[in-house]
Amino acid sequence: MKTLVLTLDYPSRASYYDDWRDAFRDSRLFRATVRNIFHRAGRRLLRGEIAAYDVIVLLHSCTADTLRYVAELTPILQGRRGLLVCFVGNEVNLPWSPLCAKLAWLATLAPDVIATQLPLEAGEWLYGTTGARVVTLPHALNPSVFHPMLAQAERPIDIGARSYRYLAYLGDDDRNRLHDFFATHPFEPPLKLDLSTDDRYDRAGWAGFLSRSKATISTEAGSWYLERDDATVLAIRDYAAAAGGLVFRADSPLQHLARRLPYGVKATLRRYLRGSMLSHEALGAERLDFAEVHRRFFAGRPRAPVYSKCISSRHFDAVGCQTLQIMFPGRFNDILRAGEHYVALAPDFANLDDVLALLRDVPARQAIVDRAYEHVMSAHTYAHRLAELYAILAARSASGGVPRMRAMPG
C-alpha cells in the first residue's frame, strides 16, 4: 500500500511520535514515505506528489499542539486520490489547542478515517459530526526500544516516574495527587524514589530509566470533563488572564518560534520563566489553585456522557521494560486489567500497605510484569495496530470505489 505519512517533527520528548513514525517505516504492509511538515520545504513537496499515494496518514504530532502547519495543507489534502487517515493528538480540552478548532478543521478536511486514542464510544461521540469513520487505535508497544535491560531483582530504583503535572483546565487531578502522595509520604522502611514532574527523558533515556525502576506510578490519560465546544476551558482561560501580569500566550507567534529551539534550551527557558515577570501561559496554568478552579467551573457539572479516559503510550513503555505499574483502577481501553497486568492502588490510598507488600515481593512482582508483557506482545505492538489499520483501509477500498489495494499477506 503506497502510503504518505505526514509528521510534525520538532524538538520534543513525546516518544510515541517517533514510535508511530518508525512503525510505518518498518511495516511490511505500508510502503511508507515520511514527510516532516514542520519545515516549509517538506510542505511544498506535497503539492506535486499527493496524487501518487493510495493512503495519506496524518500522525498525532500534526494535530496535537497546533493546526498551524497542517491547516496550510488543507486544499492539497482535499485534492487527494487515495484514502486519508487522521490520527488526533491531545484529545482533551486545552485553550491553546482547542478541540472545537480541530473538529471544525476535520469537518472541512473530510478524512476517510479518524483514528482516536479514546475508547470507541468516546471517539464516536466526539467526532461523529465530521462524517468520517471513527476507529480506535490507541498507542502500543515498540519492543525494539522498550524492552527489559535489567532483571527486576537488580534494579536500583524502587519507584521511578516522569510526567508533567495535569493543569487545572482538565478538572482532574488524579495524576497530581498520585505523584504528590508518593513524593511526600514517609515510607517505612524507606523507598528509593526517583520522581519528577519537570524533566523528561528522550526515548532511549526513558527506556533506560524504566529498566532501572522496579515500579512506576501512573494514571489513565485524559479528563472526565470532555467538551466539543471547549466552553469551560475558555472560561478558565479568561479567569486566569484576569490575574494580570505579562503573559506569553501558548498559541502566540512566539510559541511557534519556540518550537524550533532545542529541547534543552526550552527546558532552561521554562525554568527561567517560572521566576520572571514574563509568564508563559502554560506555566501560569500550573500555578492555578486546582480546588478553586474546580469549585468555580466543575463542581456540580456532569461528566462527559462517555468514558473519556484512555491508555497512554507510557503504559506500554513500562510493560515493555517489565516495570511494575502502580495505578488507580481504570479501563485502560479494556487492555490492561487490575491485579493481572498492574497493581491497583485505591484512589484514597486505603490499600497502600498491600501494594507496598507486593512491591517488596520479587516473585509476585515478576509474575505481574511477565503476564503484562506476554499479553501486550501477543496483540498490542505497533505492528498489530498497523495490521488493524490495513484491514480497515483494505475493506474501505474494496467497498468505496477508491484505488484497489492488494490483500493483506497472511
N, C-alpha and C positions, 0 to 999 in steps of 0.2 A: 504494500500500500504506500504509494508515494506521498510523503507527508511533510508539510512545512510546520515546524514548531517555533512559535514566537515566544521569546522570553525577555524579561527586563532585568538584565544583569548589571547591578551596581554594587558597590561595597556594602555588604550586609552579612549577617550571621544567621540567616534563615536557611539552614542546611537542606530543608526539603525542596527549596527552589532547585538546588543542584541535583538532588536525587531524582526528581521528575524529569529534568532535562537529560540526565545521564541514562535514565531508563529508556527514553525514546531513542537516544543514540545507539544503545546496545540491543534494542529489540530486534528479533527476527521477523516480527510481524509488520513493523513500520519502517520503511526506508526513509529515514528522517534527515531533513536538512534543518539545522537550527539557526535562527536569526535573532540577534540581540537588538531589540528596537530601542534600547536606551540611547544609542548613537544615531544621529541623523543619517549617516551612510547606510546603516542597516535598514532604516525605514525606506530610503529611496530605492533600494534594490527590489522591494516588493512589487512596485507598480508593474514592472515588466515580466515578473515571473509567477504571479499569483494564479494564473490560469493553468499552470503546468501541474498542479497538485490535486490528488484525489481527496486529501484531507488537510485542513489547516487547523492547528491547535494553538489556542492562547493559554499559556500556563498561568498559574496563580499570581506570579510576580507582575504580570501585565495589568492586573486589576486590583491588587491588594491595597497599596498605599495611595495610588493616584491613577486617574484615567488620562492624564495629560498626553502620554506618548501613544497609547493605543487608540485614543479617540482621533488622532490625526490620520489614522489608517482606515477609518470607518468607510469612506467611499470605495477604497480599494477592496476591503473585505466584503462589501456588499456586492461587488462585481465578480466574486469568486465563481469558479466552475464546480469545485468539489464541496464536500461537507465541512462545516465549520463547528468546531468543538470549543467551548469556552469554559475553562476552569475559573472559579471565582475565589479570590483570596480575601481574608478578613471579613467573614460573614457575620459581622456584629455591627452595631450602630456606633460609629465614630464620627464626630462632627467634621473632621478634616478628610474623611474618606466615606461619605455618606452612602448608605445603601440605596436611598431614593435616586441618587445620581446614577448608580450602577444599574438599577432596574430600568430607568429611562433610556440609558445608553443601550442596554441589552435589547430592549424592545425595538429600538431603531436599527440595531445591527442585525437582528433576526438570525441568531445562530441556530443551527440544526439541533445541537445538543448542548445543554448546560450541565456541567459536572460539579456537583456540590459535595462539600465535605460533611454536610449535615446528614442526619437520618433522612430517608426519602420523604417521609411525610412533611418534614420541615422544609426541605428543598422545594417540594411541590407547592406548599403554601406560600413560600417566599417568591418563587419565580413563575408561578402559574399563569400570570398575566402576560408573559413575554412571548408566548406562542411556541417556545422551544420544548423539546422533550427533555425532561429533567431526570438525571440518573445520579445515584450516589456513588462516588468514587473517593472514599477517604484516603488519607495518606497510608503508607505501608512501610515495609522494612526494606532497606538497602543492605543486604547481607555482605556485600563486598566491602563496606565501610564499617557497619555496626555489627561487630562480632566480638565474642569474649577474648580478651588478651591476657587476663589473669584469672586463675581459679578463685572461686568465691572465698575460700579459706585464707587466701593470700592477699586479699585486698586491704589496703591500709585505712581507707575511709569507711566509717560505719554508714553514714548517710551524707550523700552529696547532691546538690541541686543548683541549677542555674535557671532563672526565669525572671522576666520583667514583672513588675507589680501590675495588677489589674487596676485600671483607672476607675474612679467613682462613676464615670459616664455609663459603665456597664451595669450598675446596680447590683453587682455581685462581688463579694469579697472572699469567697471560699479560698482562692489561691493565696491571697494575702494572709488570711487567718492561719492557714496551714503553715506557711513559711514562718510567720511571726511566732507561732507556738513553738516550733522546733528550734528557732533561733534564740529563744529566751527561756525555755523550760529548763529547770535544774535537774538533769538526768542523774540518777544514781543506780549503778555506777556510771561514771561519765561516758558519753559517747564521743567519738571522733567525728565532728561535723565539719563540712565544707559547703556553706550555703551563701549564695549571693543573688541579689535582685538587680545588680548593676552591671557587672561584667559578663560577657558572653564569650564562648569559645567559637573558633571556626569549626568546620565539620570534623576534621581529623582530631582536633583538640577535644571536642565534645565526646567523640567516641572513646578517646583515651581516658578522659575523666570518668565517664560512666564505667569503664572497665576497671578503674581503681576504687570504685564505690561498691560496697556490699548492697546498698539500697539507695533509693531516691524517693523523694516525695513529689506528688503531682496531683492535679485535678483534671476533670474534663475541661475542654476548651469551650469558650463561648459564654453566652449570657442567657438567663431565663427571660429577659425582657427584650425580645426581638421585635422590631417595628419596621414596616415597609416605608414609612414616611420620615423616620428619624426625628419625630417631633420632640421627644423627651430630651435627647442628647443636644439638640439645637437650643432648647430652652436652658439646659445646664451650661452650654457654652456662653450664652448671654449672661447668665448668673455669674460665671467665673470671670468674664470680662469686666463686669461691674466693679470688681475688686480694684481695678485701676492698675497703673504701672505700665511700663513699656513692654509690650508683648509681641514676640516674634511668632506670627501665626504658623501653624503646622502645614497649611496649604498655600503659603505665600510663595512668590517667585524665589525668595531667598532659600526656601526649603528645597526647591528643585536644584539650585546651585549646590546646596549642602550634600545632596545625594552623590555628587561627584567626588567628594572628599574620601580619602582612605578611612577605613573603619576606625583605626587608632586615633586619627585626628578628630573624627566625630565624637568618639568617646571622651577625649580630652575637652572638647568644646562643651559637651554635656555636663561634665563636672564643673567647668568654669561658669556656665550659665546658671547653675544651681545657686551660686553665691553672688551673682552680679545684679545690677539694676535692671538689665535687659533679661527678660524671662522668655524662654521658649514655651509655647502654649502647652505642649505635651508635658513638660516638666512642671508647669504651673498646675496642670491637672493632677499630678502626683501629690500635690500639697492640699488638694481639696479634702475636707473632712468627710469621710465616707458616711458616717452616721447622719450628719446634717444634710448631705445631698440625698441620701436615701429617704430621710424624713420629708424633705421638701418635694421630691419628684417621684419616688417609687412607692412609698407607704400606701397601702390600700389599692394599688394598681394591680390588676390581674396580670399574670404571666402570659407569655405568648401562647396561643391555642395549640401549639405543637411542642414536642420535646426538642428544644433548640440548643442543646449542648452536644458536643461530639468528641470523638477520639482525636488525639493530636499526633503529629509525626514524632514528637518526643516520647510518646508511649511506646511506639515501635522501636525507636532507637534504644531505649532501655531494655526491651525484650531481646533485641539482637545482641546486646552486650551481656545478657543474662544477669542483669541488675534487678534486684527485687524492687517492686513498686509498692509504696505505701500510699493509699489514695482514699479519699472519701468515696463511698459507693456511687455508682452511676451506670449508665447503659453502655457507654463507650462504643456506640454504633452496634451494640449487640455482638461485639467481637471478643472483648475481654470480660471474664466472669470472676466475681469476687470469690476469694478463697481457693480458686483453681488457678488463676493466672496473675492475681495480685492480692495484696493484703488489704482488706477493707478496714479503714480507721473510722470510727463513728464521728460524725460532724461535731459532737460535743466532747470528743476525746475520751468517752467513758471506758472504752476498751483498750486504752493505751498500754496497760500492763501486759495484756495478752499479745499485743502487737510487738512489744519490745522483747517478750519471751521468745516469740517466733524469730525475731531478728537475730537473737543470740543462738538459735538452734540451727547449726550449719546444715545437717541433713534435711530438715524441714524447709529451710530457705532454698536449698538446692533443688528440692523436688518441685517447688512452685516455679522457679525460673526455668527449669527443664521443661515443664509442661507448657509454659507460655511460649518458649522458643519453638518447640515442636509444633504447636498449634499455629503459630504465625508463619513458620516456614512452609507449612502444608497448604496455606491458602491466602496469605496476606503479604506477599512480597510485591514489589513494583512490577515484576514480571506477571504476576497474577492480575494486577489491576489493568495492565495493558492488554492482556488476553480478554478481560471483560469488555474493555472499550472496543477492541477489534470486533468482537462478536456483535456488539450493539451497532457498530457502523456498517458491518457487512450485511446485517439484517435490514438496516435503513437503506442501504444502497440497492439491495435486491427489490425492495418494495417502493422506493421513492423516485425512480427514474433518473437517478444521478449516475455518474460513471460506475460501471461494474468493477468489482474487486474480486480477486481470487479467493477461494475458500481458505479458511484458516487451517494451517497444517495441523495434522493430528498429533 
